[in-house]
Amino acid sequence: MYINFSKDAKSKWGTCHVNEVQNVRTDQFYTSWQIYTDQTTMQYGPVYGNFCFDFDGDLDEAKQDCLKIYNYFLSNGVTDNNINALFSGNKGFHLEIDYRSFMDKPEFDLHLIYKVAAMDLNKSIKGNRDQTTMDLKIYSIRRLFRYANSIHNKTGLYCIPITHEELEGDIKNIIELAKSKRDIKKEHSYSPSMVKLFENAKTFYFKSCTFFENKFSVEHLNNGNYPPCIDNILNNGVNEGERNYILYLLMRHLKKFETEEKLSQITMNYAHKNNIDEKEALSTMRSALKRHGSFLSCLALKGYCNKELCDSLASSEKISTPDLFFKTLDIEESKKELIKNINNGKYNRKITTGIKCLDNCSVIVQDSIVVIASLSNVGKTSLAVTIARANKTKNISYLGVEEGQDRTVLRLLDSGIPACKNIKISTRKNCSIDNTAIRSYFHYNSDSDLIIIDQLINLDSKTKEERLKYKSLMEEFRALTSEYNIPVILIHQLNRKSISEIEPCKEMLAEGADIERLAYDVWLLYRVKIGNKTINMLKIDKAKFSKVPLYIPLEYNVNNNTFQDYNFDVMANYLNLEELNTLKVNLQEIRNMDIEKNFKQKIDKICGNKTHEKIPF
């Protein structure tokens, strides 16, 4: 992990590994509060960082504001060992909450998440004053903080850690202590209270992003117009310290509406207006294009807002141009785009199921939506766990709404998945999980290779009608899988009608008209009893890349509660031809099917042999 540093207030910023700080440290030393996880993406990637506060101005007033925030965290269950207070050595105080007490993974936009929480806390201590001593400017994408035990060049005092009791005491005693270096050792610990505070801040921040998206949705971007804040930025430029960051935010938002060629043109114009090196600006643009999602909020662009014009635009009714809604290409252009998508890996297999026969007949690509459905206690969660187990080295996010944290982790561990960091389990708190929550969940887990939702029926929607609920949710999943390039597996129920049927069909999904229509693949689990034999069957009733229906027998492994391939040679002896016909199983077909080869041959035939560099799947 890496940080920025400066050897004094005027020196250029450098970068070093967190373990090398002592090798570059000087008497007047500054480091970024952000800790970068990647030396290439730096501040534009996910970061760690203490929740920092800076109180600056009248010294007594700054001390009192710092103490109020310190007491706020103590009163809300954050223990003292996770809180660090420092005297800056001049006119202020710093307060830091150790990120290790509440962050289990780095976050995108951490500075804006912290800013949401800091603004709320600032209001709580403001009282009747016009302003507090809290500096909200520190919540920028890169910000240096005076390092502990570095000396202040104006006063000759050290930036020192202080205790809660010392913060409550006389300022003269603190100044006396600051005449020399000192250390206060604190061991951080997991803080459930701080986790809750952090999650609330994240939820609020991403709701503000959703608000921005809704306010300036494509219906309002008529004739190519942008929101007033973006127009202001493009026409008038930005503040010097925000040039690269604002460009990064703009590209994340505008990539949703513009071609890469148009974005390059906007970037070059922006670079000239703001005196940025062209190569540096284009590099920032490329970083933004690699980032999944197009989140932008009023909070991020607050300094460039024209509220009156903004409200007027958002409430106006205008006729939209078709180009904002439709992308129109002729056949030749469409063929070129198809080849480009293949070469970019759009149709590569992203996830294996761990069941060879199932992989022969189906493929999960980057925007797949797979619905696994059955009656209760037939094995739909076991099949999802089987898939997670087959991809245990990849990043998997498991939303265990149905079974909760304990039962979900037991299922995963029982299947043979080791305790690891790359598989994340999330469960419901005391709130509804609706479209906004699901969008936030994708954003939190934008580095995932697969998202599993257990179960779809436990999600919520603002609409009261069940059918409209699933239509709304499935449309959201369609948009999110395409936007983030993350496949999703949705576990769902079959309706009661299927109980009396020998074989289920996709029309039997509970409240399933829109689920069936909007899912790319529908897999149905059921059991067939033939004499004294019970066979677990998987019916592929809808598929993006193969013909349907397909019938695949699965063997249930009672040792780890997962599914696996049947031994077909044994099965051929186990069941006679009449019984195989009853199951509609064509052993020869499902053993020899090669969906990857079939797709490649089709592409070669249509687009010309060797027109693509990568074999799909």
Helices and strands as residue ranges (DSSP letters): E 2-6, E 14-17, G 18-20, H 21-24, E 30-32, E 34-36, G 42-44, E 47-49, E 51-56, H 59-75, G 80-82, E 83-87, E 92-97, G 99-101, H 110-126, G 136-138, E 144-146, E 160-162, H 164-168, H 171-177, H 192-215, G 218-220, G 222-224, H 228-236, G 240-242, H 243-254, H 260-274, H 278-290, G 302-304, H 307-315, G 322-324, H 331-343, H 356-361, E 369-374, H 380-390, E 396-400, H 404-414, E 423-426, H 435-444, E 450-454, G 456-458, H 466-484, E 488-493, G 496-500, G 506-508, H 513-518, E 521-530, E 533-542, E 550-557, E 562-565, H 568-574, H 577-583, H 587-592, H 595-607
